[in-house]
Amino acid sequence: MRFSVPGPRSLAGQLFAMQAVLIAVVVAGYALFTYVSDRSQAEEAARRQARAVARSVADSPSVLEAAHTSDPTARLQPYAMRVMRDTEVDFITIMNPRGIRWTHPDPDQIGQPFRGHTAKALKGETFDETYTGTLGPSVRAVTPIQDGKKIVGLVSAGIRVEEITQRVQDQLTALLGVAAGALALGAVGTYVINARLRRHTHGMNAAELSRMHDYHQAALHAVREGLLMLDGQYRVALINDGGRELLGVAGDVVGRSVAELGLPTPLTGALLASEPRVDEVHLTASRVLVINTSPVSGGERRGTVVTLRDVTELQSLMGELDSERGFTQALRSQAHEAANRLHTVVSLIELGRAEEAVEFATAELELAQALTDQVVAAVSEPVLAALLLGKTAQANERGVELMVSEDSCLDDGLLPESLPARDLVTILGNLIDNAVDAAQGSVGARVTVAVYTQDTEALDDAPELVLRVSDTGPGVDPEHAEAVFQRGFSTKPARPGGRGLGLALVRQAVQRHEGALSVSEADGGGAQFEVRLPLRETEAVAEGVTSRASVPSGAGGNA
């Protein structure tokens, strides 16, 4: 025969059982205490009642008078029976000093010796005791009948113990009824409370809740993505290690409002929004984050769950990919143009005009080589030189002339390892793209780029890398000089995928390297963006720096 072992009860069931047992124990304990206390009080009340009845009978003049007659029983028996009924005692025995009964509830016991102690009463004292007599165990009082100083008789009044017990049992029955009602009421209240608890714990027992908590803690610390939970008042209820790292917050932030964390305003606004956000890109001082928010509701707003993903590296790679795509498009365009020129040369040869074909081919080659020589001579750093050549071809396709300032000078190997080429591509590439967009369609559309290093005024300060981009576009309103670097701000028409991210990424990269970024009006109109990045590494940097006494007019962009 197989027996099934019951599984562990839910936490609510365990609490209900524990509370029911606790209430039962409390009620039972109180009932027992009350029973013992009431019995003691009942016995004491019976003793007082017996003493009072005995003294009243002994002090009665008719009893003293009957004690001197030849047949005291004739007068005292009816009197004793009447007093016994009126005072609700079980017996009143009146006897002579030798203990021979004159009265008794059982007439057959009249004339028989009294069963009990009388020594103290014969000395003039009134006392009480518990004694087993002819009627069974009883609580009795014995007192003398005195004629002056002479004792002429004794009176004993008593109540049977059985009667006292019956009185206590009646009280106990009422007490048990009240206790049962209290237990039932407590059980109903406990059930209601635990039913609510059962809903909140989903019927799980303590072991399951403990295991879920352990899994919860392990998952929070294991997940590399950021997780942030806000309560209904937008205070931080929970944040994991990834969330602290991505948001750049330290210390105990649980219980603090999101507005007090010092996050960028757009990011704070997204976290405080009541509607859900899906894959929104936001920038902090050093990271590009994708956030998703989802409200937690159960009939009312209870809070918000926020997930954070770091796409800083991905964004940088996308920037590089965009640059490579631009290079590819430029090469495709140049290949197309080269094919056209080659057809022209072939056609000239076929027409017998070989000299004109040579002159045409030589002129085109000199023009392309001159552009390459100009860029490489000014900026020999390979990544930046390749970027400028690609952007030049791209700009030409869009009808914009991209020029490298004659004052530009940046030797190969000058940049320290702390300033990676990826960040320079992000900064200069976005500024040039922004400037080309602004200059396109303007009269004499042109973008000018200046790249050079410059000593700072303070002797202890490191030299700076200066990147300046200017354009012939409409320029930037001075009122927007700060807003132009905010994510999402743009003066250009919207396009699929959105705008307003390029300059925000530029500012983030500049801030990451503790540089400076500014926008002003360019000479001749348009906008001028200038970036200054400190070069902090090694003596080689100091030796390779080319100082400039005068700062050339630079390049810029349009938000």
C-alpha positions, 0 to 999 in steps of 0.5 A: 500500500502506497502512502502519498506524502503531502507537499509543503503548505503554502506560506499563507496556509502555514500562517493560518495554521500557526495563528489558529493554534496560537488563538486556540492555545491563548483561549484554552490558557485563559479558560484554564486560568479563569477556571482555577481563579473562579474556583478559588474565588467560589470557595472563598465566597462559600467560606464567607457565606458560611461564616456569615450564616453561622454567625447570624444564627448564633447571634439570634436571640431565639436560638439562645433562648431555645438552647436553654429549653429542655427540647431545643430541637423542637424550636430550632429544627424548623428555624434552621431549615427555614434559614437554610432555604433563605440563605442557600446553604446546604446545611445548618447544624445547631448542637450542644457544647458536646457536639450532639446535634439539635438540628440537621437537614437529615432528621435521622442525624439529629441526636448524633455527634457532629462530624468535624472539629469544634475545639476552636469554637469551644474557645470562643473562636469562629473558624472555617474548614473543608471537611467530609461529613454526612453530606459529603465534602463541604466548606463549613464554618463553626461558631459558638453560641454564647450567653455572656461568657458562657458557651451554651451551644455551637452552630455550623453552616456549610456548602457542599464542594459539589455545589461549589463545583457546579457553580464554577462549571456553570461559569466555565460553560459560559466562558467556553462559549465566549472562548469558542466565539472568539476562536471562530472570529479569530479563525475567520479573520485569520482566514481572510488575512491569509487569503489576501496573503495567498493571493500576493504570494501566489500560493508559494510556501516559505521554501519556494519564496526563499528559493525565488529570492535567491534566484532573484538576487543571483539574476540581478548580479549576473545580468550585464544589462541594467535593470531599474525598478521605480515605485509609483512615486518614481523612487528607485525601488531596485537597481542592479550592478549593471544599472549602477554602472551604466547610469554612473550612480554610486552609493545607496540610491534606493528610495531616492527620486529619479530626478535626484540622480543627476542624470541628463535631462532627456534621460530623466524625462524618459524615466519619469514618463508615464507611457512606455518607451521602446528602444529609445537612444539616450546619451550620458556623459560617457555612454550611449544607452538604449532604454525600454520602460514598461509600467507595472499596473494592477488596477493602479499604477504601481511603478515602472520597470526600466531596462538599459543596454549599453550601445556605446561600442555599437554606436562607434562601430556604426559610425565607422561603418557609415564612414566606410560606406561613404568611402565605398560610395565615393570609390564607386562614384570615382570608378564611374567617373574614371570609366567615363574618362577612360572612354573619352581617352579611348575615343580620342585615340580612335579618332586619331587624336593621341596628343589630346588624349594624353593631355586629357588623361594627364590633367585628370591624373594631376588633379586627383594627385593634387587633391591627395597630396594636399590632404596627406601633406596637411594631415599625415595621420592615416585614419584622418587622411583617409576620412578627409579624402572620403568625405571630400569625394562625398561632398563633391557628389553633393555639390559641396567643395571640401577644403583642408586649411593650409594651416592644417598640420598633423604628423603621423604618430603624434596622437597618444594611445589615450586618444583612439582613432575611432573617437576622432572619426566620430568627432570629425566625421559627424562635424563634416557630415553636419557641415556638408548638410548645412552648406548644400544648396548655398551659394558657393557651397564650401566646407573648410576643415582645419586640423592642427596641434597647439600649445596651451598657455599654462606651462604645465598643461599638455598641448591640444589637438584642434579640430575646426570645421566651418561651412557656408550654410545658414549658421546657428542661432546664438540662442541654440548654441547649447541646445544644438548639442542635445540629442534630438535637436535639429534644424533640418527636416526629419528623416527616417531614423531621426536626427539630432544624434551626431552632435550629441555623440561629438559632445560625448566623445569630447567630454570623455577626453576632457576636451572643449566643444564650441560653436560660433559664426564663421567668417563670411557667415555659416557656422563654425564648430571647434573641438579642443582635445588635450594630448597628455601622453609622453615626450614624443607628443611634446616633440611633435607638436607644431605650434601656431601663433595665429589660429586659422578660421575653421570649420563648423556645422549645422545642427 
